[in-house]
Amino acid sequence: MLRIAVVGSGPSGVYAAQTLTQQREVPGVRVDVLDRLPAPYGLVRYGVAPDHEKIKSLQGSLRTVLEDERIRFLGHVEVGAEPLPPARLLELYHAVVYCVGAARDRLLGIPGEELAGVHSATAFVSWYSGHPDAAAETFDLPGVDAAVVIGAGNVAVDVTRILARGVPELTPTDMPQPALGALGASGLRTVSMVARRGPSQGKFTTKELRELGTLPSVDAVVDPAELALDPAYADPGAAAALPAAARRNLEVLRGWAERGPDGSPPAQRCIALRFYLRPVEVLGGPDGRVRAVRFERTLPDGLGGVTGTGAYEDLDAQLVLRSVGYKGVPLPGLPFDPAKGTVPHAAGRVLRGGRASVGEYVAGWIKRGPTGVIGTNRPCAKETVSSLLQDAGALARRELPGDPLDALRAAGLRPVLWPGWLAIESAESDLGRSLGRRSVKIPDWPGLLHAADPA
């Protein structure tokens, strides 16, 4: 029997486990899916916006995989430092597949970024998604009249939308009660989502973009003059050369720019999409909090990038969220390429000193970087599993000391097994009922661990 550990229970980890158990080349495979958190599903639980219930429903598919009798979920198990460094984990399993994602956000690298009120979109998403590591995060939303979101991807759109939504639309979600209350107390009037390049180069999907224009009591606006700076906006020939998604995005923005008053009552909030503005400084007030962001106007350079013009504009803001990408974090005991933010590998085989490390593999963002969508993890995991299966004959010759769960417990770890996760689910349903809502996430470590094991 081949016993394999998959580190990470997000989509890449679950797809790796599924591929391992569905293959027919090597019979008798057993997979333990380990996660630092007591709850499974990774970014599907803690990264997908709570109001995107269709995407969050993917948890049902991941659940089916994790309930396979050949797969065992072991939550609340942290790999990296003592008592479970990678070398020790490899002693307990024939092979280990690391699917640990890319957890750190990128900095803007501009003066004033350290001011109070400036946060990463990652931290904001973790907070409103109930990630237990974010339980201590604070966002002074009642004092915010204007927010600036820097970035032009789907995460930037997500945090913009969540800021602009009203409590009635968020109450049916599983958003933790403290986050819902803070958002409900917000005095926010304007959210500016700002990109340094043009609309045809935005990384958001058309579906996400359109949604900004359909929020109740919210106006989504765009400056026609900024759209006109994009060569593809005014030139049908240039637009025709764009990918289909970029063309659709331009048409959505064109519709916003061309629509006139419809006689509706004034909106409570406004979302302003801004383009060709590069952040150069965060400006603070005497209280040490952000009061504005200074941007330099940019123009297309004809090579797919932008160049500065020397003209500047300040946007008022009491809250700034940067959403300019993610990068991988080194896992103690694994090799790491800091330039790429990934673990060096060859077709998923971990490379140590340029040579494949027997029994160690990677999949997901820690393998390829923070690219693609959830579905991209399937072929990525398949490639890695294919490499592992090619090595299976040599891997299976090594004898293991026994059930890894016994060794983990002997080392002082207290893994949360699947019944413990089901108990967390039940406790979150009870919490929601007590608040007159549906299931509501428990957002802190003590609460999750107590729910998993009340004794």
Secondary structure, 3 states (H helix, E strand, C coil): CCEEEEECCCHHHHHHHHHHHHCCCCCCCEEEEECCCCCCCCHHHHCCCCCCHHHHCHHHHHHHHHCCCCEEEEECCCCCCCCCCHHHHHHHCCEEEECCCCCEECCCCCCCCCCECEEEHHHHHHHHCCCHHHCCCCCCHHHCCEEEEECCCHHHHHHHHHHHCCHHHHCCCCCCHHHHHHHHCCCCCEEEEECCCCHHHCCCCHHHHHHHCCCCCEEEEECHHHHHCCHHHHCHHHHHCCCHHHHHHHHHHHHHHHCCCCCCCCCCEEEEEECCEEEEEEEECCCCEEEEEEEEEEEECCCCCEEEEEEEEEEECCEEEECCCEECCCCCCCCCECCCCECCEECCEEEECCEEEEEEEECCHHHHCCCCCHHHHHHHHHHHHHHHHHCHHHHHCCCCCCCHHHHHHHCCCCCECHHHHHHHHHHHHHHHHHCCCCCCCCCCHHHHHHHHCCC
